[in-house]
Amino acid sequence: MKLVWSPETALKAYIETVESCQLFQESSVAELISATAAGWNAKLIVETWSQGGVIATSIGLAIASRQTDGRHVCVVPDERSRTEYAEAMGEAGMSSEVMVGEADDVMEWLDGVDFMVLDSRQKDFSRVLRLTKFSSRGAVVVCKNANSRSSNFRWRGALEEGSRRIVRSVFLPVGKGLDIAHVAASGGNSEEKKGEKKWIKHIDTQSGEEHVIRK
């Protein structure tokens, strides 16, 4: 099973986020991320947040999770961040699950992540990526504030381990820069291999004949 795009769900999340975030800083980022999460029908949405961070993206993700009947989990480093986050979301009329702790401890409890939003300015950015247990159907990872990210960062170095491969990645000049990567479903091919043909074996249940098809 792979991620399947739903334009109708994406549009609903986008419109609701526009209405909810028009007074917030970086609302355009929130609207885009919300529509993307909803469009991919994400069931486990995870983001990282720390004290002083922009809350608009969290509002957009909460809206997206409602559209998909999924979970929105925010990972924060300490209790001060948790308190500030909960208060800000409450003022916006939103709520989300919040997990407090270091990436090593928290990510162990989150299995099947299919949409993730990270802030590249956070010191444990790359480590969180390595520890994330992505869904077997694939995942989308969004890096905010990509303009300030280290120039020697590579998606493949951070994500491609074992069967995990990058289907494609794109940089968008929205807000302070968004870098988005689509992680393949388990056993999926990377973008370098997408042109390769596949051999598919099909057995006719009536005649018992075996057919090999090149796709």
C-alpha positions in Angstrom: 0.0 0.0 0.0 1.3 3.4 -0.9 0.4 7.0 -0.1 -2.4 8.2 -2.4 -3.1 11.8 -3.0 -6.6 13.2 -2.3 -7.2 16.7 -3.8 -10.6 17.1 -2.1 -9.2 16.5 1.4 -6.2 18.7 0.7 -8.5 21.6 -0.4 -10.7 21.3 2.7 -7.7 21.4 5.0 -6.2 24.3 3.1 -9.4 26.4 3.3 -9.8 25.7 7.0 -6.2 26.6 7.7 -6.5 29.8 5.8 -9.4 30.8 8.0 -7.7 29.8 11.2 -4.2 31.1 10.5 -4.7 34.4 8.7 -3.5 36.4 11.7 -0.4 34.3 12.4 3.2 34.7 11.2 4.1 32.3 8.4 0.5 31.4 7.6 1.4 30.5 4.0 3.7 27.8 5.3 0.9 26.4 7.6 -1.6 26.4 4.7 0.8 24.5 2.4 1.8 21.9 5.0 -1.7 21.4 6.2 -3.0 20.7 2.6 -0.1 18.4 1.9 -0.7 16.3 5.1 -4.4 16.1 4.4 -3.9 15.4 0.7 -1.7 12.4 1.5 -4.3 11.2 4.0 -1.7 11.1 6.8 -2.7 8.9 9.8 0.2 9.7 12.1 1.4 13.3 11.8 4.4 14.1 14.0 6.1 17.5 14.4 8.8 18.9 16.7 8.4 22.2 18.5 10.3 24.2 21.1 9.6 27.3 23.2 9.2 30.5 21.1 8.3 28.6 17.9 5.6 29.6 15.5 2.3 28.0 16.3 0.6 28.4 12.8 2.0 25.1 11.4 0.7 23.2 14.4 -2.7 24.6 13.9 -2.6 23.5 10.2 -1.5 20.0 11.2 -4.2 19.7 13.8 -6.7 20.6 11.1 -5.2 18.1 8.7 -5.4 15.3 11.2 -9.2 16.0 11.7 -9.7 15.8 8.0 -7.9 12.4 7.8 -9.2 11.0 11.1 -5.5 10.7 12.1 -3.3 11.6 15.1 -1.3 14.8 15.4 1.6 14.4 17.9 3.9 17.3 18.8 7.3 16.4 20.4 8.7 19.1 22.7 12.0 19.0 24.7 10.8 20.2 28.1 7.9 21.1 30.3 8.2 24.9 29.6 7.8 24.2 25.9 4.8 21.9 26.6 3.1 24.6 28.7 3.6 27.3 26.1 2.5 25.0 23.3 -0.6 23.9 25.0 -1.6 27.5 25.9 -1.0 28.7 22.3 -3.0 25.9 20.8 -5.8 26.4 23.4 -6.1 30.1 22.5 -6.5 29.0 18.8 -9.2 26.5 19.8 -7.0 23.5 18.9 -5.6 20.6 20.8 -3.0 17.9 20.0 -1.2 15.1 21.7 2.1 16.3 23.2 5.1 14.2 24.1 7.9 15.6 26.2 11.5 14.4 26.1 14.6 13.8 24.1 14.3 12.3 20.6 16.0 9.0 21.8 13.2 8.4 24.3 10.1 9.8 22.5 10.6 8.5 19.0 10.7 4.9 20.3 6.9 5.2 21.1 5.9 6.5 17.6 5.6 3.8 15.1 4.2 4.2 11.6 4.8 7.9 11.0 3.6 8.9 7.6 3.9 12.7 7.8 6.6 14.6 9.7 7.5 18.3 10.1 10.9 19.3 11.5 12.6 22.6 12.1 16.2 22.5 10.7 17.3 25.0 13.3 16.8 22.5 16.2 20.0 20.9 17.2 18.7 17.3 17.1 17.1 17.7 13.7 19.2 15.0 11.9 19.0 12.6 14.9 15.2 12.8 15.0 15.1 11.8 11.3 17.4 8.8 11.9 15.3 7.6 14.8 11.9 8.0 13.1 9.9 4.8 12.4 8.2 5.5 9.1 5.0 3.9 7.9 5.3 0.9 5.6 3.2 2.7 3.1 5.7 5.6 2.8 6.0 9.0 4.3 6.4 12.7 3.6 9.0 14.7 5.6 8.9 18.5 5.6 11.9 20.5 6.8 11.1 24.1 7.8 13.6 27.0 7.9 15.6 25.2 5.2 17.4 28.4 4.2 19.4 28.2 7.5 20.2 24.5 7.2 23.8 23.3 7.0 24.9 23.2 3.3 26.4 19.7 3.8 23.0 18.2 4.7 21.7 15.5 2.3 18.3 13.8 2.5 19.8 10.5 1.5 22.4 10.6 4.2 19.8 11.2 6.8 17.0 8.9 5.6 18.3 6.2 3.3 19.0 3.2 5.5 18.0 -0.3 4.8 14.9 -0.4 2.6 14.1 3.4 2.9 14.6 5.3 -0.3 13.8 8.9 -1.4 11.2 8.9 -4.2 11.8 12.6 -4.8 12.6 15.8 -3.0 11.9 19.4 -3.7 12.8 22.8 -2.2 10.1 25.5 -2.1 10.9 29.2 -1.4 8.0 29.5 1.0 8.5 31.3 4.3 12.1 30.7 5.3 12.4 27.7 3.0 10.7 24.3 2.9 12.5 21.2 1.9 10.2 18.3 1.3 11.1 14.6 0.7 8.8 11.7 -0.2 10.1 8.5 1.4 9.1 5.4 -0.5 7.0 2.5 0.9 9.0 -0.4 2.2 11.1 -1.8 -0.6 10.3 1.1 -2.8 12.8 2.5 -5.4 14.6 5.7 -5.2 14.3 8.4 -7.8 17.4 7.2 -9.6 15.7 3.9 -10.2 12.3 5.0 -11.2 13.0 4.5 -14.9 13.8 0.8 -14.4 11.2 -1.8 -15.6 9.7 -4.4 -13.3 8.9 -8.0 -14.1 5.5 -9.0 -12.6 4.4 -12.7 -12.4 0.7 -13.4 -12.8 -0.9 -16.8 -12.5 -4.3 -17.5 -14.2 -6.5 -19.0 -11.5 -8.6 -20.8 -14.0 -6.1 -22.3 -16.4 -3.1 -22.4 -14.0 -0.9 -20.8 -16.7 1.9 -18.5 -15.5 2.4 -15.2 -17.3 5.4 -12.9 -16.8 4.7 -9.2 -17.6 7.2 -6.4 -17.9 5.8 -3.2 -16.5 
